[in-house]
Amino acid sequence: MAQLALKSIARPRLNAVIDWEQIAYLVLLSRAMDHIEETRLVPQKKVLYQFSARGHDMAQILLGKQLTGKHDAACGYYRSRPLLLALGVDPADALGSAMGRSGGYSDGRDIGVVFNYPNPSGASALPMCGGVGAQYTPTAGWAQALKYYVDTLGNRDYARDIAVVLGGDGSVASNGFWSALTIATTQQLPMLFYVEDNGYGISVPSTFQTPGGNIAANLASWHGLAIYDGDGTDPAQAAHLTSEAVEYVRTRRKPAMLRLTLPRLEGHSFQDTQGYKDAATIRDEQKRDPLPKLKNYLVPSVMSEEAWQALAERAEAATEAAREQAESRPAAGPQSVLRHVFYDGELQQMGGQHSHGFHAPASTDQAQSAGQRINMVTAIRKTLDHELSINDRVVLFGEDIGPKGGVHAVTLGLQEKYGTGRVFDTSLSEEGIIGRAVGMALAGLMPVPEIQFRKYAEPATEQINDCGTLRWRTNNRYAAPMVVRIPGGFFKCGDPWHSQTNEVAFVHQPGWKVAVPSNAADAVGLLRASLRGNDPVIFFEHRAMLDHSWARRPYPGDDYVLPFGKASFCRQGDQITIVTWGAMVPRCEQAAEGYSADVIDLRTLMPWDREAVLSSVRKTRRCLIVHEDLSTAGFGAEIAAVVADEAFMDLDAPVSRLTMPDIPSPHNPVLLDWAVPSVDRIRDKIVELLEF
């Protein structure tokens, strides 16, 4: 472990590598942009969210100018605009985004402090998130992708590139920070944690975030982490520490933390009056302003007073020109917000294997009918095996999926065959599993993370939500396609922790496709479509169907792909439509014996086959929806609403649902059998509707 703690250093000889004139200009530009927002654009209500970077600016710009690798990437937070200016972001884009105008970071879809900057010819800014600490694990994923390209794929173009994550002292208390720290240090990834410690998390002192208020001191004994700690307002010290930290990560290919202390010279946001600080504290912070220190450092050693004033005037002029250009941009057309929730044929600028040159092999939706029937576990494993063999961007990871082969044996033998670089176990953090997958997907890989059971996805909710909205909120600049495998539902018994379904929660997350196969052949077709696709997918594997005899099918072939949003008619008739999915499909089939019924297996819930359901209901004039999830706000309610809205005049009976009651899954098999829709209860419901 390396540790460098510099509280004060002698004024060194000016570093010839650093373009101090450019550093000064960018700091002055950042100040001018903050000033024009605070004095004009916010009062005029042209900017609705404003977060000043004063005090943070110089250190960030020094860092940004160190990011020179083609595959370098940084992920910031809401006070990171100076870094983006250093990377080359157009000031008009920055101000236009703050004003919600067309173009820029998001075409007006997201607030202007939520940044992104795809840069195919140099360092990029990964799409930041609005949640504190959410930036850490995706950055760890990018760092792991850099390591993967070099160590597993042998691509030396990535050998000196690094991942950098920016966060304040408040964010070091977040789950994402600790998860990313564990990932980076246990895997020894080329990742720099850059902590801007201004002493406050909004209004809460840093001593509430970490004992003693110094995360660098607390991590001094953390194995595998180099620590750099010093004053971010001292130009010489900040430049030296930043250069040392970046070079350490570049050359050693190991993680480091750079903590710089600096003042937040304005409130947390424009509306923050800082009433929680006394006058003496504010005066002390103003004395630590890095801008006067930078001027004193450079004038007259590097430039004259007149040259400094010329830089200031140039920054003011550039800011005013950027404002004029930004204000000339219209708001995006309202209907445009409907685009880019999913891939719609227009390829994103960065992220996903398709934007890195992947072309899906030829496929067919015609299954091979010959061969031995296999269970769903074997079918999923066989599909993963084949896609791993033909696509070196596919990477599998999760808890216990390596030598153990997963708690349901789906990945058994795959690590032995493909190595620990492509199939690997993770630390016990669902936040880290999904967040890491986001970063790997942004870097062009096809990650296939596993969440052991549906309930365990809850700690990853923030990353799941952020991943789903990523394409939309960056207006198709970025996307992070992946396949998240999640077993769930009852098996021989139930319980509140391993038997939850709740697929509807994923359907309600914009940007996610959701597959719920009921049998081995459908699992193959939908999983392969997901692995070759360009959207994030939740692939729900029902525990009861993994080895169910009904779910066994012949392997449909290595080219078999099923489209999302295309239901299957398991039975056909003209008296009643039964809509279902997952473990309820064989029960509905059995219950419908002796009746003329359309039994529809939706197979995917996002998108779902509305037309198949509506056309069937218009024919049978009756509709029963059966699912294992709870009744209130279950996905069946959505189907019922659509049928009522669009086929009401065709109905001869009310739309009916049969579900679990609004309770967690009970453990005792007797209690479980009572709660889950049974064949007898489904049959009784069919009779009730037919006799209506």
Buried (B, 14 or more C-beta within 10 A) or exposed (E): BEBBBBEEEEEEEBEEEBEBBEBBBBBBBBBBBBBBBBEEBBEEEBBEBBBBBBBBBBBBBBBBBBBEBBBBBBBBBBBBBBBBBBBEBBBBBBBBBBBBBBBBBBBBBBBBBBBBBBBEEBBBBBBBBBBBBBBBBBBBBBBBBBBBBBEBBEEEEBBBBBBBBBBBBBBBBBBBBBBBBBBBBEBBBBBBBBBBBBBBBEEBBBEBBBEEBBBBBBBBEBEBBBBBBBBBBBBBBBBBBBBBBBBBBBEEBBBBBBBBBBBBBBBBBBEBEBEBBEEEBEEEBEEBBBBEBBBEBBBEEEBEEEBBEEBBEBBBEBBEEBBEBBBEBEEBEEEBBEBBBBBEEEEBBBBBBBBEEBEBEEBEEEBBEEEEBBBBBBBBBBBBBBBBEEBBBBBBBBBBBBEEBBBBBBBBEBBEEBEEEBBBBBBBBBBBBBBBBBBBBBBBBBBBBBBBBBBBBEBBBBBBBBBBBBBBBBBBBBBBBBBBBBBBBBBEBBBEEBBBBBBBBBBBBBBBBBBBBBBBBBBBBBBBBBBBBBBBBBBBBBBBBBBBEBBBBBBBBBBBBBBBBBBBEBBEBEBBBBBBBBBBBBBBBBBBEEBEBBBBBBBBBBBBBBEBBBBBBBBBBBBBBBBBBBBEBBBBBBBBEBBEEBBEEBBEBEBBBBBBEEEBBBBEEEBBEEBBBBBEBBBEBBEEBBEE
